[in-house]
Amino acid sequence: MRPTGRLHLGHYHGVLKNWLTLQHEYDCFFFVADWHALTTHYEDPQHVQQHMLDMVIDWLAVGVNPGSSTIFIQSRVPEHAELHLLLSMMTPLSWLERVPTYKDQQEKLREKDLSTYGFLGYPLLQSADILAYRAGSVPVGADQEAHVEITREIARRFNHLYGREPGFEVNAELAIKKMGRKQGEIYRKLRKTYLEKGDDEALETAKALLKEQNNITLGDRERLFGYLEGTGKVILPEPQALMTPHAKMPGLDGQKMSKSYNNTISLRESTDDVDAKIRKMPTDPARIRRNDPGDPQKCPVWQFHKLYSDQQRQDWVQNGCTTAGIGCLDCKKPLIEAVQAELEPIRIEALELENNHDVVKSIITEGCEKARDEAQDTLKEVRDAMGLHY
Ligand code: SF4
C-alpha cells in the first residue's frame, strides 16, 4: 500500500478487513510501498516518512498482527531495487507501455509530469515486489489484475531465459541416478540432444531411453518422466491474482470514499467529528421537508445502511423513507452509533500506538529484517541463475 497517511473507512472496508482474514490463511507480507509513492510524487517526498508511520499505526490499530504477518517498508529491503533492475534488462518496453493503468494514470494525473522512466517502470517494480518473495498469491482488485498478469509474464520469461539448462541437468541427472544403469552413456546422449535440439526433444529422447530400460517398472517410469518434465527450473514462480471479495465503501457524498473528494471518515476521527459528518451527509434532494417522501436509492445514507445495518433495519429505512414515516436524522442515528462502535476500539489502539512510536518502529524493523532475509534468498538464486556469482 502506498504511504497515504491516515487511513479511512474506505481503506478499512475495501482492503484491511480482507488482510485481517488473509493473515490467518497465508504467510502474508504487507509493505509500505514508499518507492512507489515516488513514481508519482517525486517532487514532494518530505511527507512520506510521516505518512508511512501513520499508515502502519492504522494497520496495527485495526488488527494487522505482526505475529502472524510480516510488516515492512519497501525501501528498507534494497533487494526490491536490485531485482527491479535485473528484470528491467529483459522486459520488453512494449509490455510496460500496454499496461492499462499506465495511460489511465497519465490521463487522470494530468497536472503531473509522468513521462518519467520511473513511472513507466512502476509495474515492473511491482513485479519485483512480488517475485522477491516468490509469492503464490497477490490480493488485488480488478484494476490491478493486469499487474499480476505482467508479473506472471516476466517470471515466465525469466525462467525461460535463465532456468533452463541447470534445471535440465539437475533433473536429468536425478532421473538417471534413479534408473541406476548406464548412467554415463544415457546422460551424455540426453545432454547432446538437449544442447543440439532443445529441451522438448531432449525430453522425448529421455522418454525413449527410459522405455528401453526394461528393469524399470511402469510406475517408476512415470515418476522419472515427471522429473524430466520439470526441466524448466522455476526460479521465480508465477503468482496468482487472489481476487478477494471486498465491500465498496461509499464516501459521505455517495462517490467513492477518497481523500481527494474530501468525503472521508478517518479511522481515528474523533467521536464529535463522526457525529457531525454523518449528520451533515446529503440525503435524497426530494426530501425538502420532513413529510416529503424520499427514495433511498438516491441517498448516500442508504449506501451506508447497506453496509452497516441488518435486514430489519434496512426494511425500517425503506418503509420510513418512502412513506415519510421517519426523518433523515432518525435514519442517520443508528448509523452514527454503528460507525462509532466500529471506530472506538481502533481509536483506542491507535492512540496507544501514537504514544509508543518506539513499539511501532521496532515492529517495522523486525518485519524489514524478516522480509530482507526472504528477499536475499531469492536474489541469491536469481544471481546464480544469471551467472552473476563472481
Ligand atoms: Fe436518505 Fe434515510 Fe433520509 Fe431516506 S430517510 S432520504 S434514506 S437519510
Residues whose N, C-alpha, C, O or C-beta is under 5 A from the ligand:
A	BS01	SF4	T283 D284 R287 G294 P296 C299 V301 W302 C321 I326 G327 C328 C331
